[in-house]
Amino acid sequence: MHRRALIGGLGAGAVTAALAACQPRRPRVDEYGRIRIRFATDWRAQAEHGGFYQALARGLYEERGLNVEIVQGGPSVNVPRLLASGSVELGMGSNSFIPMTLAAENAPVRAVAAFFQKDPQVLIAHPDPALESIADLTGRPILLADASITAFWVWLKARYGFTDAQVRAYTFSPAPFLADPQAVQQGYLTSEPYTIQQEAGFEPRVFLLADEGYPSYATMVLAPDALIRDNRDAVAAFIEASAEGWRSYLNDDPEPANRLIREANPEMSQDLLDYARTALVANDIVAGEGETIGMMTEERWREFFEVTSSAGVFDPDTDWRSAFTLDFVQAG
């Protein structure tokens, strides 16, 4: 899928200026006194958003005094821009690069929860028993989108000694990958492997970067500082309800969420919803053993910043702690 670029469209500097210019607003409420929260996702409705849709379908937000609207993302949707313009109160951060980029620009917005403990970013190869780990992909052509070259590719080069000579353009079509048995392509655990299986009739070799130490969080909730300051209880209620929604979506009947997802995104098939949800569960994407849904740690953010700043992505003087707050989520 084409989602999960970085800032794009509106530069981080423009986002910063727009956010700084926003004045604190009185909370918007509905006729029942519930606080209205518009939450922008990073792509069209899908299983990767299932916990939020489950919370909506089961009335978990309403139980906590919120009237939540999920604003569906897509190729022309820029979440930081929506936050900056005040078009939404909360937004989804696809990976740790987004809040860290905003922090580097001193933007008054930060991650308040991370609902994917593992970033589902993967590398996909043809079936080959000789491939046992990502390190075995050294020297192979790797199909990458432009945004990926300044994102997880930085970590891959630092970790495995990969070189830019391996990079080939990824145009979001599996055709070049399928045509070259030596090729490797980027993907998302919950989508591209399924597409390749359907089109090629074989099960590809899939390497989840997080399982080899990639430190990025994913599916984060981003909140402007003004909202955190002036409507703290609403932010906490949204996180709490979303966590309950994710537990329900993964462990109970997912159909309430899936019904809303199919209504919002008619192109989404039930087969892909089932595949993606199974992948989320099997790979402990939302929470591993002993982890609290939505949790973040300073140690994990420090690790992410150290590897990316040492590679020149961020200035070493960046206030990396301003990319997040642990006020709403703690381990344990």
C-alpha positions in Angstrom: 0.0 0.0 0.0 1.1 3.6 -0.7 0.7 4.9 2.9 3.3 5.8 5.5 5.4 8.5 3.9 7.0 11.0 6.1 5.7 14.6 6.4 5.4 15.2 2.7 3.2 17.9 1.0 3.4 20.5 3.7 7.0 20.8 5.1 7.6 20.4 8.7 8.6 24.1 9.0 5.2 25.1 7.7 3.5 22.7 10.1 5.4 24.2 12.9 4.3 27.8 12.0 0.7 26.8 11.5 0.5 24.9 14.8 2.2 27.8 16.7 -0.3 30.2 15.3 -3.3 28.2 16.5 -4.9 29.6 19.5 -6.3 27.4 22.3 -10.0 26.6 21.5 -12.8 25.7 23.8 -13.6 22.0 23.4 -16.2 21.3 20.8 -19.1 19.4 22.3 -22.2 17.7 20.9 -25.8 18.1 22.1 -25.1 15.6 24.9 -22.1 17.4 26.2 -19.6 14.9 24.7 -16.3 16.3 23.5 -15.9 16.0 19.8 -12.6 14.4 18.6 -11.8 14.1 14.9 -9.0 11.5 14.5 -7.2 11.4 11.2 -5.7 8.0 10.1 -2.7 7.5 7.8 -4.5 5.6 5.1 -7.9 4.2 4.0 -9.7 2.1 6.5 -8.1 -1.3 7.1 -7.4 -3.9 9.7 -4.3 -1.9 10.8 -6.8 0.6 12.2 -9.1 -2.1 13.6 -8.8 -1.2 17.3 -10.0 2.4 16.7 -13.0 1.3 14.6 -13.8 -1.4 17.2 -13.8 1.3 19.9 -16.1 3.4 17.8 -18.4 0.5 16.9 -18.7 -0.7 20.5 -19.4 2.7 21.9 -16.2 2.8 24.0 -15.5 6.4 23.2 -19.0 7.4 24.0 -18.8 5.7 27.4 -15.9 8.0 28.2 -17.7 11.2 27.2 -16.3 11.5 23.7 -17.9 11.9 20.3 -15.2 10.5 18.0 -15.1 10.7 14.2 -12.5 8.8 12.3 -11.2 10.8 9.4 -10.1 8.3 6.8 -6.6 8.9 5.3 -5.5 8.4 1.7 -2.8 9.4 -0.9 -3.7 13.1 -0.6 -4.2 13.2 3.2 -1.4 14.8 5.2 -2.0 14.2 8.9 0.4 16.9 10.3 -1.2 19.4 8.0 -4.7 18.5 9.2 -3.4 18.9 12.8 -1.8 22.3 11.9 -5.0 23.6 10.3 -7.2 22.5 13.2 -9.2 20.2 10.9 -8.7 17.4 13.3 -7.9 17.2 17.0 -5.8 14.0 16.9 -3.8 12.3 14.1 -2.1 9.0 13.4 1.7 8.9 13.2 2.8 6.0 10.9 6.3 5.7 12.3 8.7 7.3 14.7 10.2 9.5 12.0 7.1 11.7 11.9 7.0 13.0 15.5 10.8 13.1 15.5 10.8 15.3 12.4 8.3 17.6 14.0 10.4 17.7 17.1 13.4 18.7 15.0 11.3 21.6 13.7 10.1 22.5 17.3 6.6 21.8 16.3 4.2 21.9 19.3 2.8 18.4 18.7 3.9 15.0 20.1 3.2 11.3 20.2 1.0 10.4 23.2 0.6 6.7 22.6 2.0 4.0 20.3 -0.5 1.3 19.5 1.9 -0.8 17.4 4.9 -1.8 19.5 6.4 -3.3 16.3 6.6 -1.3 13.1 5.1 -3.7 10.5 7.7 -2.7 7.9 9.1 -5.7 6.2 11.5 -6.8 3.4 10.2 -9.4 1.0 12.2 -11.9 -0.9 11.5 -14.9 -3.1 11.4 -18.3 -1.4 15.0 -19.3 -0.8 16.2 -21.7 2.0 19.5 -19.9 2.1 17.9 -16.7 3.4 17.7 -16.9 7.1 17.9 -13.3 8.2 18.0 -9.8 6.8 21.8 -10.0 6.8 21.5 -12.6 4.0 20.1 -9.9 1.7 23.5 -8.2 1.3 24.2 -7.3 -2.3 20.7 -8.0 -3.6 18.7 -5.3 -5.4 16.2 -3.8 -3.0 13.2 -2.0 -4.2 12.5 1.1 -2.1 10.1 4.1 -2.2 11.8 7.5 -2.0 10.4 8.1 1.5 11.9 4.8 2.7 15.5 5.9 1.7 15.5 8.5 4.5 13.6 6.3 6.9 14.2 2.6 7.7 16.9 2.3 5.0 19.1 4.4 7.2 18.8 1.7 9.9 19.4 -1.1 7.5 22.6 0.5 6.3 23.9 1.1 9.8 22.9 -2.4 11.0 23.9 -4.6 8.1 26.3 -2.6 5.9 23.9 -2.3 3.0 24.8 0.2 0.4 22.9 2.7 -1.8 24.1 0.7 -4.8 21.5 -1.9 -3.9 18.6 0.5 -4.1 16.1 0.3 -7.0 13.0 2.4 -7.4 9.8 0.9 -5.9 6.7 2.1 -7.7 4.2 0.1 -5.5 3.8 -2.6 -8.1 5.0 -6.1 -7.4 5.8 -6.7 -11.1 9.6 -5.8 -10.9 10.0 -7.9 -7.8 8.2 -10.9 -9.4 10.3 -10.6 -12.5 13.7 -10.9 -10.7 14.2 -13.9 -8.4 17.1 -12.0 -6.7 15.1 -8.9 -6.0 13.9 -7.8 -2.6 11.1 -5.2 -2.0 9.8 -3.2 0.8 6.3 -3.9 2.2 4.0 -3.9 5.1 3.5 -7.2 7.0 -0.3 -7.0 6.7 -0.6 -6.3 3.0 2.1 -6.8 0.4 2.9 -10.4 1.3 -0.8 -11.2 0.8 -0.8 -9.4 -2.6 2.2 -11.3 -3.7 0.7 -14.6 -2.7 -2.5 -13.8 -4.7 -0.7 -12.6 -7.8 2.3 -15.0 -7.9 0.9 -18.1 -6.3 3.8 -18.6 -3.9 4.5 -17.6 -0.3 7.4 -15.1 -0.2 10.1 -14.9 2.4 9.2 -12.1 4.8 11.6 -10.4 7.2 10.0 -8.2 9.9 12.5 -5.4 10.6 11.2 -5.1 14.2 12.2 -8.7 14.9 15.8 -7.9 14.2 15.8 -4.7 16.3 14.3 -1.9 14.3 13.3 0.5 17.0 10.5 2.5 15.4 7.0 2.6 16.9 4.0 2.7 14.6 0.3 3.6 14.6 0.9 6.4 17.1 -1.6 9.0 18.3 -0.3 12.5 17.7 -1.7 15.4 19.8 -1.0 19.2 19.7 0.5 20.6 22.9 -2.5 22.9 23.2 -4.9 19.9 23.3 -2.8 18.1 25.8 -2.7 21.2 28.0 -6.4 22.3 27.7 -8.2 18.9 27.2 -6.0 16.5 29.0 -8.8 14.3 30.2 -10.2 13.9 26.6 -6.7 12.8 25.4 -6.5 10.3 28.2 -10.0 9.0 27.5 -9.3 8.6 23.8 -6.2 6.5 24.6 -7.9 4.4 27.1 -10.9 3.6 24.9 -8.6 2.9 21.9 -6.6 0.4 24.0 -9.8 -1.4 25.0 -10.8 -1.3 21.3 -7.6 -3.0 20.3 -7.9 -5.7 22.9 -11.4 -6.4 21.7 -10.5 -6.3 18.0 -7.6 -8.8 18.4 -9.2 -11.1 21.0 -12.9 -11.0 20.5 -15.3 -10.8 17.5 -13.7 -8.2 15.1 -16.9 -7.9 13.0 -18.1 -4.7 14.5 -15.0 -2.9 13.4 -14.7 -4.8 10.1 -18.2 -3.7 9.2 -17.3 0.0 9.7 -14.1 -0.5 7.8 -15.8 -2.0 4.8 -18.4 0.8 4.8 -15.7 3.4 4.9 -13.5 1.6 2.3 -15.6 -0.5 0.0 -12.4 -1.7 -1.8 -11.3 -3.6 1.3 -11.9 -7.3 1.1 -12.8 -9.6 4.0 -10.0 -11.9 3.0 -7.4 -9.1 3.4 -9.0 -8.0 6.7 -8.7 -11.6 8.0 -5.1 -11.9 6.7 -4.0 -8.6 8.3 -5.6 -9.3 11.7 -4.1 -12.7 11.8 -0.6 -11.2 11.0 -1.1 -8.6 13.8 -1.8 -11.3 16.3 0.8 -13.8 15.2 3.6 -11.3 15.3 2.7 -9.5 18.5 2.5 -6.2 16.6 0.1 -4.4 19.1 1.6 -5.7 22.3 4.1 -8.4 23.2 4.5 -10.4 26.4 4.3 -8.0 29.4 3.6 -4.9 27.3 0.8 -2.5 27.9 -1.2 -1.6 24.8 -0.2 1.9 23.7 2.9 2.1 25.9 6.1 3.9 25.0 9.5 4.2 26.8 12.2 6.8 26.8 14.8 4.1 26.2 13.2 3.1 23.0 12.9 6.7 21.8 16.5 7.3 22.7 17.6 4.3 20.7 15.7 5.5 17.7 17.1 9.0 17.9 20.7 7.7 18.4 20.7 5.5 15.3 19.0 8.1 13.1 21.0 11.1 14.3 24.3 9.3 13.9 23.3 8.6 10.3 22.7 12.3 9.7 18.9 12.2 9.5 18.5 14.4 12.6 20.7 17.1 14.1 22.4 15.6 17.2 21.2 18.7 19.1 17.6 18.0 18.4 15.4 17.9 21.6 14.3 14.3 20.9 12.3 14.1 24.1 9.9 16.7 22.7 8.7 14.1 20.1 6.6 12.3 22.8 5.2 12.4 26.2 4.8 9.4 28.6 2.2 11.2 30.7 -0.6 9.0 29.3 1.2 5.6 28.8 3.7 3.8 30.9 5.1 0.3 30.9 3.5 -2.2 33.2 
